[in-house]
Amino acid sequence: MADDLHDAVGNPDVLGKPVGRDAALDRPSAVRSLGIDGAIAHLNRLVAEAAASIPPCPGAEGLKELIIMETERFLPRELWPRAA
């Protein structure tokens, strides 16, 4: 999901690789299937599900916060203001 978003709107200088390859090579992609907003929403759902799957235990809340915080690394900076 995140790689598809990076390929669609990422900065090649930041990523260190070309972008737009999925579309150029007609590869399946979450962005092509769901659109950018749909792919972001799906990524957010996946992150929320991952955080919710942590069982009650010492440190669970910190781990949930870490999972959510790490989403910023998965989502291209260009899309952060659009993330819900």
C-alpha positions in Angstrom: 0.0 0.0 0.0 2.6 2.5 1.1 4.9 1.6 -1.8 2.1 2.2 -4.3 1.5 5.6 -2.7 5.2 6.4 -2.9 5.3 5.3 -6.6 2.3 7.5 -7.4 3.2 10.7 -5.6 6.6 10.3 -4.0 9.7 12.3 -4.5 12.3 10.4 -6.5 15.1 12.3 -4.8 13.9 11.3 -1.4 13.1 7.7 -2.4 16.3 7.2 -4.3 14.4 5.5 -7.1 12.1 6.6 -10.0 8.4 7.1 -9.4 5.5 6.5 -11.7 6.7 3.0 -12.7 3.5 1.2 -11.8 1.5 3.3 -14.3 4.2 3.3 -16.9 4.5 -0.5 -16.7 0.7 -1.0 -16.3 1.3 -2.8 -13.0 -1.6 -3.4 -10.6 -1.5 -0.9 -7.7 -3.7 0.2 -4.8 -3.6 3.8 -6.1 -4.8 2.7 -9.5 -7.6 0.6 -8.0 -8.7 2.9 -5.1 -7.3 6.3 -6.1 -5.0 8.3 -3.8 -7.6 9.1 -1.2 -8.9 5.5 -1.2 -5.3 4.1 -0.8 -4.7 6.5 2.1 -7.9 5.4 3.7 -7.0 1.8 3.3 -3.6 2.3 4.7 -5.1 4.1 7.7 -7.5 1.2 8.2 -4.6 -1.3 8.1 -2.7 0.7 10.7 -5.8 1.0 12.9 -6.3 -2.8 12.7 -2.7 -3.5 13.5 -2.9 -1.2 16.6 -6.2 -2.7 17.7 -4.8 -6.3 17.4 -2.3 -5.7 20.2 -3.6 -7.7 23.3 -3.8 -6.0 26.7 -0.3 -6.2 28.2 2.3 -4.0 29.8 3.5 -1.5 27.1 0.5 -2.0 24.8 -0.4 1.7 24.6 3.2 2.7 23.8 3.3 0.0 21.1 0.0 1.3 19.6 1.4 4.8 19.5 4.5 3.6 17.9 2.6 1.8 15.1 0.6 4.9 14.4 3.7 7.1 14.5 5.5 4.8 12.1 2.7 5.4 9.5 4.4 8.8 8.8 7.4 6.8 7.5 5.1 4.7 5.2 3.1 7.6 3.8 4.8 10.0 1.5 5.3 13.4 3.1 3.4 15.0 0.3 0.3 13.2 1.5 0.5 13.9 5.3 -1.9 16.8 5.3 -4.5 14.6 3.4 -4.2 11.7 5.9 -7.1 11.4 8.2 
